[in-house]
Amino acid sequence: MDEYTKYEQARIIGARALQISMGAPFIVKLTDEELKEIGYNTVEIAKLEFKQGLIPMTVKKPMPYVLRKDTAIKPFDQTKLE
C-alpha cells in the first residue's frame, strides 16, 4: 500500500465513514459482537477497512517538475480580416 500523509488518511477514512453512515455496506467482515465492541462507530469501521487496505479509493497527488510543452503565440495578422 502506498504511503499516505496523515491528512490523506484522515480524508479517506472520513469519506468512507460518511459512506457507511449513509448506508453503504461494510467491506470488512464484522460479527455482531465486534460491532457492539466498537459501538457501531462508522469512523472505527472505516479505520479497520483502511488498515486492511480494503477501501477502494485513490488519491491523486500533484507531482513536482511536471514537464509542460510551451507553444509560442503567433502574432495576430490583421491583414487577413480585410
PEJOKA-V943636 format. One record per backbone hydrogen bond with DSSP energy under -1.0 kcal/mol. NH is the residue of the N-H (numbers start at 1). CO is the residue of the C=O. If there is no record, write none. Layout:
nh/co
NH/CO
NH/CO
This chain:
nh/co
9/5
10/6
11/7
12/8
13/9
14/10
15/11
16/12
17/13
18/14
19/15
20/16
21/17
22/18
23/20
24/19
35/31
36/32
37/33
38/34
40/35
45/41
46/42
47/43
48/44
49/45
50/46
51/47
52/48
53/50
54/49
57/55
81/78
